Amino acid sequence: MNFKKNLLLIISVLLVVLSANVVMAKTYIVGTSADFPPFEYVEEGEYVGFDIELIKEIGKLKGFEVEVKDLSFDSLIPALKTGNIDIIIAAMTITEERQQVVDLSIPYYSANQSVIVREDSDKNMTVLFGNHNIGVQTGTTGDLWVTENLKDTGILKGQVKRYDTFVYVINDLINGNIDAVVLDTPVAKRYSQLRPVTIVAEIFTGEEYGIAVDKGNTELLKLINEGIEELIENGTMDKLIDKYF
Ligand code: GLN
């Protein structure tokens, strides 16, 4: 073999190895509930938001690609358990109940709950008491707070109306079908800029968001935790916060 042939051989071997590597770059299916601006929402047919960019940045650092799947919030954990998705990023609060079934990352954002009403209503925080109907998204910490603190105690005499998606909750609030909605403060703030709704109270629940993987998937959890730490250290986290909040 002459030098030229040898070189060609080496180059083709290299190309095969390289393309194999490209093919092998893992793609994880990331489940979210894209009705929660500015964390996850749809813009011009694309899934965008703080969470979506965050998981993509983690993937860039840790060598994986992501494909986003939009599900209702309360079907995210079941989808993770059945292997339909690999990761959840959905402004998901780290709670003991959730930690019993999935593994959650280190916290990446903090939030409280807020109460919103129609902009033109004269209601205040007493909308949470008596004969009012309160809307929540099924399975959220807002749902849990209203159920445990208002409904189960009898403080709220009206209904707790549960919805699959916040799009319908907000529409029902604007249409007058419900009197108030309880949801995470950063999202309440964003909806109050986008829609004719206003915040009348904040409930200091002191929640922290984490990214979920299936229980025991320690390898992926480690990549995600390292990714969050590195993004905090290299300033990307602050840039994302500035961009979305
Ligand atoms: N942070 C809330 C929870 O974990 C709401 C999340 C959401 O609706 N996407 O329940």
Boltz pocket constraint, residues with backbone or C-beta under 6 A from the ligand:
constraints:
  - pocket:
      binder: B
      contacts: [[A, 33], [A, 36], [A, 73], [A, 90], [A, 91], [A, 92], [A, 93], [A, 94], [A, 137], [A, 139], [A, 140], [A, 141], [A, 142], [A, 184], [A, 207]]
      max_distance: 6.0
